[in-house]
Amino acid sequence: ALGIVLGDGHIALNYRLMLMPPHVREYILIHELMHLRQANHSIRFWHLVEAACPSFRDAERWLRKNGAALF
């Protein structure tokens, strides 16, 4: 995992974020922040992500293509 919201509301991030392009890092951070508002991957969650990061799909594509190479 690149990020996770802990039970106490803290967000833990993987150091591999530093190896990613800035727009992908930003998306990961926004994704985890939105989990503080919606603790699942429902349609409502994805609407929150899109409102904060309209280009999140580009970051998702980058992760699908390149993410495995980081681990």
N, C-alpha and C positions, 0 to 999 in steps of 0.2 A: 504494500500500500504506500502511496505517496503522501497521504495525509489521513488523519483520523480525528474525530471529535471524541474526547474522553468524557466520561461520565460527569466530571466536575465542570464541564464547559470549556476546558482548555483544548487547544488544537495542537496535535503533534504532527510535525512535518518531517519527511524523509530528506536527508542531505542531498539526495540525487536531484532534487529540484534545481539545484545550482547548475546542473548539466543541461538543462532544458532552455529553449528559447524563452525570452521574457513573457511573450503572450501566453505560453503554456503554463508557466509558473503562476501568472496572474489568474488564469482559469482555475488551477488547482486550489489556490487560496480562496477564491470566490466560492468554489464548490463546497469547500469545508465550512466557510462562514455561513453559507445558506443552510447547512445542516443544523446550525444553531437555531434557525427559525423553523425548519421542517426536517425532522429526523428520519427521513426516508427518501426514496427516489420516485415519489409520486409525480403526477402531472403538475401539481402545485409547486413542488420542489423545482422541477425543470423550468417552470415559468419564472420563478425567483432567480434562478441562475441566468436565464436568458435576459431578464431585465437588467441585471448587473453586468453581464458580459455577453453582449449580442453576438460576438463571434466565437462563442464557446464551441461550436461544431468544428471549426478549424483546428482548435486545440485538441479536441477529441480525435480528429483524423490523425494529427501528428502523433498523439499517444498510441493509437492503434498501429501506426506504421513504425514508430521508432522506440516506443516505450520499453519493449522487451530487451532491447540492446543495453539498457541502462542497468539491468539486474544481473 
